[in-house]
């Protein structure tokens, strides 16, 4: 079992959650988590086919969900009789979860013994899989008590992760120790997984399946998909998963670039497109003397200089519209969001200065497919790089190719991961 202190902390902490929620989206997500136990139990009682094995995948948000989706697709190809349960934690993953193709999708309940035990008993999964690092200790240990094989895929632990230090490492260690398999994206992450508590003999390197997922989006999207032709890539920058700090830099740089390239366009896809955030973004553009942004579904979206996207779950396709990609999160403490989706479209990427040692960013930067902005003078640096790639299409294309090639070692990770997981399914010989 998890430590008494961890269990007590969860029980005491859940009632306090509503007092720290910032908006209606988060409050709705909290309510959905509270109702998730009953939701999952109902499916287990009414719709679970006892003649078919069940694989339960959990990924907190969309980025980890992309990793899980690639593996789920490969696993279903190998084991077509599988039923999938898919859970998530972030409200940004609601639309994505509905599209992932699982027989059941839901928010994850809070990590209490009573809730996790009840869900496990109802679902009776044959395999439990956590994506990236979002392992919930009580769920993992309760699964282990029930002899449910438990795995972590696409394991990634940043060098500065708080999970590596006390008290977090003490609270979660038993959960990682319960893993029957931990698949890391590279050897450095494998080492850090053992520091978290995973048993060394159960840790292996399989690569990052997110590249397979992103490339699959590019390969499978219909050529007549309207989301691919909103803007001319030769003169458009698509900025994905942005926060306010990113947007201030983007708008300042856009004002500079427009002085020499009046036909340049900017598409912004905020990470949290709340009403208040969108209103603040509009005001920030107008305050700089820029045209007021228009929504993606507005008639003028095909021609206006600034387009703002509030729809969730479409960013991976929108990167096709920009010859240059900007990925947000590099001016705050949350970390930079996924740079793999634009790389799959062979787009060069620009990010803020705080990359927190992210593996794919380091790989892409070393090959010339990614540029990191400095903490000072970021807007001017962004404008300069933006102008350079606008004026030199060949250099822009070469940088985009380098972005994808930098991640080529991860191709096939989804298949490798599915093969390893399949060994734990009924009838398999084992890892």
C-alpha positions as CSV (number, residue, x, y, z in Angstrom):
1,X,0.0,0.0,0.0
2,X,1.0,3.6,-0.3
3,X,2.2,5.4,2.8
4,X,-0.2,6.4,5.5
5,X,0.9,10.0,5.1
6,X,0.1,9.9,1.3
7,X,-3.3,8.4,1.8
8,X,-4.2,10.9,4.5
9,X,-3.0,13.8,2.4
10,X,-5.3,12.7,-0.5
11,X,-8.3,12.3,1.8
12,X,-7.8,15.7,3.4
13,X,-6.8,17.4,0.1
14,X,-9.8,16.5,-2.1
15,X,-12.3,18.5,-0.1
16,X,-10.0,21.5,-0.4
17,X,-9.8,21.4,-4.2
18,X,-12.8,23.6,-4.9
19,X,-11.2,26.5,-2.9
20,X,-8.3,26.7,-5.3
21,X,-10.0,26.3,-8.6
22,X,-9.7,29.3,-10.9
23,X,-12.5,29.1,-13.4
24,X,-15.7,27.2,-14.4
25,X,-13.7,24.7,-16.6
26,X,-11.7,23.6,-13.6
27,X,-14.7,23.4,-11.4
28,X,-16.5,21.2,-14.0
29,X,-13.4,19.0,-14.2
30,X,-13.4,18.6,-10.4
31,X,-17.1,17.6,-10.5
32,X,-16.4,15.1,-13.2
33,X,-13.6,13.5,-11.2
34,X,-15.9,13.1,-8.2
35,X,-18.4,11.4,-10.4
36,X,-15.9,9.3,-12.3
37,X,-16.0,6.4,-9.8
38,X,-19.7,5.8,-10.4
39,X,-19.2,6.3,-14.2
40,X,-16.5,3.7,-14.5
41,X,-18.3,1.2,-12.2
42,X,-21.5,1.5,-14.2
43,X,-19.6,0.6,-17.4
44,X,-17.8,-2.3,-15.7
45,X,-21.1,-3.7,-14.5
46,X,-23.2,-3.1,-17.7
47,X,-20.9,-3.1,-20.7
48,X,-17.6,-4.9,-19.9
49,X,-17.5,-8.1,-21.8
50,X,-16.1,-10.8,-19.5
51,X,-15.0,-12.9,-22.5
52,X,-12.7,-10.1,-23.7
53,X,-9.5,-8.8,-22.0
54,X,-9.5,-5.2,-20.8
55,X,-6.5,-2.8,-21.1
56,X,-6.9,0.4,-19.0
57,X,-4.7,3.3,-20.2
58,X,-4.4,6.5,-18.2
59,X,-2.9,9.7,-19.6
60,X,-3.3,13.1,-17.8
61,X,-3.7,15.4,-20.8
62,X,-3.5,15.5,-24.6
63,X,0.3,15.3,-25.0
64,X,0.5,12.1,-23.0
65,X,-2.7,10.9,-24.7
66,X,-1.0,11.1,-28.1
67,X,1.6,8.7,-26.7
68,X,-1.1,6.4,-25.4
69,X,-3.1,6.5,-28.6
70,X,-0.2,5.3,-30.8
71,X,0.4,2.4,-28.4
72,X,-3.3,1.6,-28.2
73,X,-3.6,1.5,-32.0
74,X,-0.6,-0.9,-32.2
75,X,-1.9,-3.0,-29.4
76,X,-5.4,-3.3,-30.9
77,X,-3.8,-4.4,-34.2
78,X,-2.0,-7.2,-32.4
79,X,-4.9,-8.0,-30.1
80,X,-8.2,-7.1,-31.8
81,X,-10.3,-8.7,-29.1
82,X,-9.1,-6.1,-26.5
83,X,-11.5,-3.7,-24.8
84,X,-9.9,-0.4,-23.9
85,X,-10.7,1.9,-21.0
86,X,-9.1,5.3,-21.3
87,X,-8.9,7.9,-18.4
88,X,-7.5,11.4,-18.2
89,X,-7.2,14.1,-15.6
90,X,-7.0,17.4,-17.5
91,X,-10.1,19.1,-18.8
92,X,-8.2,19.9,-22.0
93,X,-8.3,16.2,-22.8
94,X,-12.1,15.8,-22.8
95,X,-12.5,16.1,-26.6
96,X,-9.4,14.1,-27.3
97,X,-10.5,11.3,-25.0
98,X,-13.8,11.0,-26.9
99,X,-12.0,10.5,-30.1
100,X,-9.4,8.0,-29.0
101,X,-11.5,4.9,-29.9
102,X,-11.7,3.4,-26.4
103,X,-14.8,1.4,-25.4
104,X,-14.9,3.6,-22.3
105,X,-13.4,7.0,-21.6
106,X,-13.7,9.0,-18.4
107,X,-12.0,11.4,-16.0
108,X,-9.8,9.6,-13.5
109,X,-11.2,9.6,-9.9
110,X,-9.1,11.1,-7.1
111,X,-6.4,8.7,-5.8
112,X,-8.2,7.3,-2.7
113,X,-8.1,3.6,-1.7
114,X,-11.9,3.4,-1.7
115,X,-12.4,4.9,-5.1
116,X,-9.5,3.1,-6.9
117,X,-10.3,-0.2,-5.3
118,X,-13.9,0.0,-6.3
119,X,-13.1,0.9,-9.9
120,X,-10.5,-1.9,-10.2
121,X,-13.0,-4.4,-8.9
122,X,-15.6,-3.2,-11.4
123,X,-13.4,-3.0,-14.4
124,X,-11.3,-6.1,-13.6
125,X,-8.6,-5.0,-16.1
126,X,-6.1,-7.4,-17.4
127,X,-3.5,-4.6,-17.9
128,X,-3.1,-1.1,-16.4
129,X,-0.9,1.4,-18.3
130,X,0.2,4.8,-17.2
131,X,1.6,7.2,-19.8
132,X,4.8,9.3,-19.4
133,X,5.0,9.9,-15.7
134,X,1.4,10.3,-14.5
135,X,1.5,7.4,-12.1
136,X,-1.1,7.5,-9.3
137,X,0.4,5.6,-6.4
138,X,-2.8,4.3,-4.8
139,X,-4.1,3.1,-8.2
140,X,-0.8,1.3,-8.9
141,X,-0.5,-0.4,-5.5
142,X,-4.1,-1.4,-5.5
143,X,-3.7,-2.9,-8.9
144,X,-0.7,-4.8,-7.7
145,X,-2.6,-6.1,-4.7
146,X,-5.1,-7.5,-7.2
147,X,-2.4,-9.1,-9.4
148,X,-3.2,-6.7,-12.3
149,X,0.0,-6.2,-14.4
150,X,0.9,-2.6,-14.3
151,X,3.1,-0.7,-16.7
152,X,4.5,2.8,-17.5
153,X,5.0,3.7,-21.1
154,X,7.0,6.6,-22.7
155,X,8.6,7.2,-19.3
156,X,10.0,10.6,-19.1
157,X,11.5,12.3,-16.0
158,X,13.0,15.7,-16.5
159,X,16.3,16.3,-14.6
160,X,14.6,19.1,-12.6
161,X,11.4,17.1,-11.8
162,X,10.1,17.7,-8.3
163,X,9.2,14.0,-8.2
164,X,12.9,13.2,-7.7
165,X,13.1,15.0,-4.4
166,X,11.7,14.7,-1.0
167,X,8.8,14.6,-0.1
168,X,7.4,13.7,-3.5
169,X,9.7,10.8,-4.0
170,X,8.8,9.4,-0.6
171,X,5.1,9.7,-1.3
172,X,5.2,8.0,-4.8
173,X,8.0,5.5,-4.4
174,X,5.7,2.5,-3.6
175,X,3.6,3.2,-6.7
176,X,6.7,3.1,-9.0
177,X,7.9,0.0,-7.2
178,X,4.6,-1.7,-8.0
179,X,5.3,-1.5,-11.8
180,X,5.8,-4.7,-13.6
181,X,7.2,-2.9,-16.6
182,X,8.6,0.6,-17.0
183,X,9.4,1.7,-20.6
184,X,11.6,4.8,-20.8
185,X,12.1,7.0,-23.8
186,X,15.9,6.9,-23.4
187,X,18.6,5.7,-21.0
188,X,18.7,8.9,-18.9
189,X,15.0,8.6,-18.2
190,X,15.5,5.0,-17.4
191,X,18.0,5.9,-14.7
192,X,15.7,8.5,-13.3
193,X,12.8,6.1,-13.2
194,X,14.8,3.8,-10.9
195,X,15.5,6.8,-8.7
196,X,11.7,7.2,-8.4
197,X,11.4,3.6,-7.2
198,X,11.0,1.5,-10.3
199,X,12.8,-1.8,-10.0
200,X,15.9,-1.8,-12.3
201,X,15.2,-5.2,-13.8
202,X,11.8,-4.0,-14.9
203,X,13.0,-0.8,-16.6
204,X,13.7,-0.9,-20.4
205,X,14.2,1.7,-23.2
206,X,11.7,1.7,-26.0
207,X,11.6,5.3,-27.3
208,X,8.9,7.9,-27.4
209,X,5.7,6.7,-29.2
210,X,4.4,10.2,-29.5
211,X,6.3,10.7,-32.8
212,X,4.5,7.7,-34.3
213,X,1.2,9.3,-33.2
214,X,2.1,12.6,-34.7
215,X,3.3,11.1,-38.0
216,X,0.1,9.1,-38.1
217,X,-2.0,12.3,-37.9
218,X,0.0,13.7,-40.9
219,X,-0.4,10.5,-42.9
220,X,-4.1,9.9,-42.1
221,X,-5.5,13.4,-42.4
222,X,-7.6,13.7,-45.6
223,X,-6.1,16.1,-48.1
224,X,-9.4,18.0,-48.3
225,X,-9.6,18.6,-44.6
226,X,-10.5,22.3,-44.3
227,X,-8.2,22.7,-41.3
228,X,-5.2,22.3,-43.5
229,X,-6.0,25.2,-45.8
230,X,-6.8,28.1,-43.5
231,X,-3.6,30.0,-44.3
232,X,-0.7,30.0,-46.6
233,X,2.3,28.3,-44.8
234,X,4.8,30.5,-46.7
235,X,3.6,33.6,-44.8
236,X,2.1,32.2,-41.6
237,X,3.3,31.4,-38.1
238,X,1.2,29.0,-36.0
239,X,1.6,29.4,-32.3
240,X,0.3,26.5,-30.3
241,X,-0.5,25.9,-26.6
242,X,0.3,29.5,-25.7
243,X,-0.1,31.4,-22.4
244,X,-0.3,35.1,-21.9
245,X,3.5,35.5,-21.5
246,X,4.0,33.8,-24.9
247,X,1.3,35.9,-26.5
248,X,2.8,39.2,-25.4
249,X,6.1,38.2,-27.1
250,X,4.3,37.0,-30.2
251,X,2.3,40.2,-30.6
252,X,5.4,42.4,-30.1
253,X,7.3,40.4,-32.7
254,X,4.4,40.3,-35.1
255,X,4.3,44.1,-35.0
256,X,8.0,44.3,-35.9
257,X,7.7,41.7,-38.7
258,X,4.6,43.4,-40.2
259,X,6.6,46.6,-40.8
260,X,8.7,44.8,-43.5
261,X,6.3,42.0,-44.4
262,X,2.8,43.4,-44.4
263,X,1.2,40.2,-45.6
264,X,2.5,38.1,-42.7
265,X,-0.1,36.2,-40.7
266,X,-0.3,34.9,-37.1
267,X,-2.5,32.0,-35.9
268,X,-2.6,31.7,-32.1
269,X,-4.0,28.6,-30.3
270,X,-4.2,29.3,-26.5
271,X,-3.7,26.5,-24.1
272,X,-6.7,27.6,-22.1
273,X,-9.0,29.5,-24.4
274,X,-11.4,30.8,-21.7
275,X,-13.6,33.8,-22.4
276,X,-11.4,36.0,-20.1
277,X,-8.2,34.9,-21.8
278,X,-9.5,35.5,-25.3
279,X,-10.7,39.0,-24.3
280,X,-7.3,39.8,-22.8
281,X,-5.6,38.6,-26.0
282,X,-7.9,40.8,-28.1
283,X,-7.1,43.8,-25.9
284,X,-3.3,43.1,-26.1
285,X,-3.4,43.1,-29.9
286,X,-5.4,46.4,-30.1
287,X,-3.1,48.0,-27.6
288,X,-0.2,47.4,-29.9
289,X,-2.0,49.0,-32.9
290,X,-2.5,45.5,-34.4
291,X,-5.7,44.4,-36.1
292,X,-8.2,42.8,-33.7
293,X,-7.9,39.0,-33.8
294,X,-10.7,37.0,-35.5
295,X,-12.0,33.6,-34.5
296,X,-11.2,30.5,-36.6
297,X,-14.9,30.1,-37.6
298,X,-15.3,33.8,-38.7
299,X,-15.7,34.5,-42.4
300,X,-12.5,36.6,-42.3
301,X,-10.4,33.8,-40.9
302,X,-9.0,33.0,-44.3
303,X,-7.5,36.5,-44.8
304,X,-7.3,38.5,-41.5
305,X,-3.7,39.0,-40.1
306,X,-4.4,37.4,-36.7
307,X,-6.6,34.3,-36.1
308,X,-7.3,33.0,-32.6
309,X,-8.4,29.4,-32.2
310,X,-10.6,28.4,-29.2
311,X,-11.5,24.9,-30.4
312,X,-9.8,22.1,-28.5
313,X,-8.2,19.0,-30.0
314,X,-7.3,20.3,-33.5
315,X,-3.8,21.8,-32.9
316,X,-1.9,18.9,-34.4
317,X,-3.6,19.6,-37.8
318,X,-3.4,23.3,-37.6
319,X,0.4,23.2,-37.6
320,X,0.1,22.4,-41.3
321,X,-1.0,26.0,-41.9
322,X,2.3,27.5,-40.7
323,X,5.6,27.4,-42.4
324,X,7.0,28.2,-38.9
325,X,5.7,26.9,-35.6
326,X,5.9,28.5,-32.1
327,X,5.2,26.2,-29.1
328,X,4.1,27.9,-25.9
329,X,5.1,27.4,-22.3
330,X,8.7,28.6,-22.4
331,X,8.1,31.8,-20.4
332,X,6.5,30.2,-17.4
333,X,7.0,27.4,-14.9
334,X,4.7,24.9,-16.5
335,X,7.1,23.8,-19.2
336,X,7.0,23.9,-23.0
337,X,4.3,21.9,-24.6
338,X,4.8,19.3,-27.4
339,X,7.2,20.3,-30.2
340,X,6.7,16.9,-31.8
341,X,3.4,17.7,-33.6
342,X,4.9,20.6,-35.7
343,X,8.1,18.5,-36.3
344,X,5.9,15.8,-37.8
345,X,4.7,18.4,-40.4
346,X,8.4,19.2,-41.0
347,X,8.0,22.7,-39.5
348,X,10.9,24.5,-37.8
349,X,10.0,25.4,-34.2
350,X,10.6,28.4,-32.0
351,X,10.2,28.2,-28.2
352,X,10.7,30.3,-25.1
353,X,13.9,30.1,-23.0
354,X,12.7,27.8,-20.2
355,X,12.8,24.3,-21.7
356,X,13.5,22.5,-18.4
357,X,15.8,20.1,-20.1
358,X,13.2,18.6,-22.4
359,X,14.7,15.8,-24.5
360,X,13.1,16.4,-27.8
361,X,13.8,20.1,-27.6
362,X,17.5,19.4,-27.1
363,X,17.6,16.9,-30.0
364,X,15.8,19.3,-32.4
365,X,18.0,22.3,-31.4
366,X,21.2,20.3,-31.9
367,X,20.1,19.5,-35.5
368,X,19.0,23.0,-36.3
369,X,15.3,22.3,-36.3
370,X,14.5,24.4,-33.3
371,X,15.4,27.8,-32.0
372,X,15.2,28.9,-28.3
373,X,14.5,32.5,-27.6
374,X,16.7,34.4,-25.0
375,X,15.1,35.5,-21.7
376,X,15.9,39.2,-22.6
377,X,15.0,40.7,-25.9
378,X,12.8,37.7,-26.8
379,X,10.4,39.7,-29.1
380,X,13.2,41.1,-31.2
381,X,14.9,37.7,-31.4
382,X,11.6,36.1,-32.5
383,X,11.1,38.8,-35.1
384,X,14.6,38.4,-36.5
385,X,14.2,34.6,-36.8
386,X,10.7,34.9,-38.2
387,X,12.0,37.3,-40.9
388,X,14.9,35.1,-41.7
389,X,12.8,32.1,-42.4
390,X,10.2,34.2,-44.3
391,X,12.9,35.5,-46.6
392,X,14.7,32.2,-47.1
393,X,12.2,29.4,-47.9
394,X,15.0,26.9,-48.5
395,X,16.5,27.5,-45.1
396,X,13.1,27.2,-43.5
397,X,12.4,23.9,-45.3
398,X,15.8,22.6,-44.3
399,X,15.2,23.5,-40.7
400,X,11.8,21.8,-40.8
401,X,13.3,18.6,-42.2
402,X,16.0,18.7,-39.5
403,X,13.2,19.0,-36.8
404,X,11.7,15.7,-38.0
405,X,15.0,13.9,-38.6
406,X,16.2,14.8,-35.1
407,X,13.4,12.5,-33.7
408,X,13.9,9.7,-36.2
409,X,15.3,7.4,-33.5
410,X,11.8,7.2,-32.0
411,X,10.1,5.8,-35.1
412,X,8.6,2.4,-34.3
413,X,8.4,3.1,-30.5
414,X,4.7,2.4,-30.5
415,X,5.2,-1.0,-32.0
416,X,8.0,-1.8,-29.6
417,X,5.9,-0.7,-26.7
418,X,2.8,-2.7,-27.8
419,X,4.9,-5.8,-28.2
420,X,6.2,-5.5,-24.6
421,X,2.7,-4.8,-23.2
422,X,1.2,-7.7,-25.1
423,X,3.4,-10.1,-23.2
424,X,1.2,-9.4,-20.1
425,X,-2.1,-10.1,-21.7
426,X,-3.9,-13.4,-21.1
427,X,-2.3,-16.3,-22.9
428,X,1.1,-14.6,-23.3
429,X,4.3,-16.0,-22.1
430,X,5.4,-12.9,-20.2
431,X,8.1,-10.3,-20.6
